[in-house]
C-alpha cells in the first residue's frame, strides 16, 4: 500500500495495529537509507544495534519525521522523502536534486523517555553484574586479589614506587599495561 502524506511517500510491508508514536517518545528502529536512486548511505544493521530516535513535531511537512509519525511498533515500511523538499525548507541534504532519500524502517519499540531511561538502567545493571561475575571468576583462576575503585576499575600494583603521590590537576607520567581478560593488550 502506498500512501502520500505531505509529499512523503510511504509503503508498508507489514502494518501492525500496536501503539503508534507520539511526540517526545523514543522510537527504536532498524534503518537503512539510500540516496540518489539506490546508493546505500547508512545501515543500522552494520552497526550491530538499532537506532533510537526521539519523535519531535515535524519542522516542516514532507520530511522524515512526518513519515515516522504514522508508524507503530512492529511496522516495516519504506519512506521516500524528496531531496528538493528538504532543501526548499532549509535542511541540508545528501542527495541530488530531483531524487528521493529512501528509508527502509523496521520499528522495534516505542517508549516514553522515562520508560527508555528505566530500560537502559536495568540493562546497565545486568551488564555490570555479568562483568563482575566474569572478573571474579578470572581473578579466582589467576589467584589474585585486585583493588577496586568506586567506579568499578580493578587494578593490581605489581611494584609500589616510593616517589611523590599524584595530586589533582597535576600532570603525572606513568608506565602501565592494560590488558583484556584474554591477555591481549
PyMOL commands that set and color helices and strands:
alter all, ss='L'
color gray80, all
select helices_A, chain A and resi 44-47+64-68+83-88+113-142
alter helices_A, ss='H'
color red, helices_A
select strands_A, chain A and resi 2-5+8-14+26-35+39-43+51-54+76-82+100-111+147-148+154-155
alter strands_A, ss='S'
color yellow, strands_A
deselect
rebuild
show_as cartoon
